[in-house]
């Protein structure tokens, strides 16, 4: 008898640099949950959509009888840089539950900038980079991202949490996620006090030459895991970065907060009246 394909019943869609790696670690250690140890980015056309449904199903072949089967891919909430993602998800997973972590928009943008800087993908000063590349700001427009999903899913399928809630009220936040996913809330992760993938603790890395990167991408068709391909796509370097000196100027900060004001106000409908708007509104 052939094995019945397994597909996710929940997704963690981002936002990038908002604590999603920590949340995935906590959920992955739950005995009733299964998540692969990498970001598939399957529903992002520019990433791995071309690999096909069979490839995606294969990433969950070890899920067994898990109650909650899911994956995390931060590229799923980067509209308009990556378009059409919610529609592709809805076509394959119409009943999926969606967890969206958001963070103080400017803190998220700075963290993403540092991540790119340490990975050799950014060389401009912070102020210049965020003004020249709209994806920094757009990824921090959380209500904009949610709007795209609610064109295809009901509000009952969406849980929005802040990274600050996960950081300062971790047990209560994880309880909400576990209840949302139908998991046993009495279970507690063994390393609940640990944060994962912190930019502040990262070493500088540089991408491997482009021909090698193309070869690694092609190897996904041959069964090489995305996690292995991603790990081999960078090499450590001795570059030192004083992150404490990388801050927004007052003028740029004020401009970004003005740009984000309406989006933060609209976010209240998903986070409730107690949401303080991060002091932006």
Steps between C-alpha positions, in 0.01 A plus 500: 500500500640840403552759771240773509659842435518734800453873462522774767197607700677811630753755375716756677520771233739752661570779539872466438711580809199489733571190709370240257807279536454483877129422464579224250752345741246499783230344282736250340583350838130441582426125483178567305655731241724461196695767310798453263822661620526750216284752316352338186388832341291279273213741431738780399524480119847652498630239744385135477152490344656349187602189697139383500246355741671161532816671623300698756313194625832321543610759757231364738556129442613451862198674656345169604186549709579859605193706588656821367716482187647827387784702359652847532597718204554872552470572127124434526441850642715715273241648264547664251857371464354150474149503360225239481610299803164494689318386186739210443466397865118515484490286186691217669420555870157668523450405868850583622553696821737795474723642775645846437756654736557875476757724666561871553531596131822700530666242722408233244642710215826561684531129584441403139758755390756352740413149379564604140815690597645197681410275206673724247173603333504864613779757500321834517455695823176421686320826416587473132411131474150524646415801285635344180346154540122507557493137617634607840198723561243281324589194709430715808155596367332219691138599435583511128628143517194384699265659248644279227430187706146599594416507130532119514456395863264577787611700802446184711787337309743776596681557830708817532748539787774752567863406545492705818223277640704191414808652666342631821202263545636189334297239687169682443583568133594138435178389672303711253683348204458144631129552560464649150668192351313246712806394700518389863560821694628321811827422324789745536814515282819400684676820384220754522739762641728483196484729195608372158652666191581827675671740258703648786684169544567426134835485324559676172460276195538543126310324220692239301570587133186509282583185294526297823172650625327396175639147541369484858157617386497235228591233757157541663358299209731214597378477856749727677314671785441876481664529842824346369494711183446817704783414741744441214399825327705711743847500647613666824731800482697695757313828447408680823179704519432734793122466501456755779610777264244411230191707579246708309554874486226703666382634163471158337339349810233771505436453128458125534264534796287742299492254206394217732240688705189391308613138478565483875157648571336236279698227676301570818200313359708180516688563825227665706456837668772421757760509221711811562609552140866481607478872578467577128131593521 
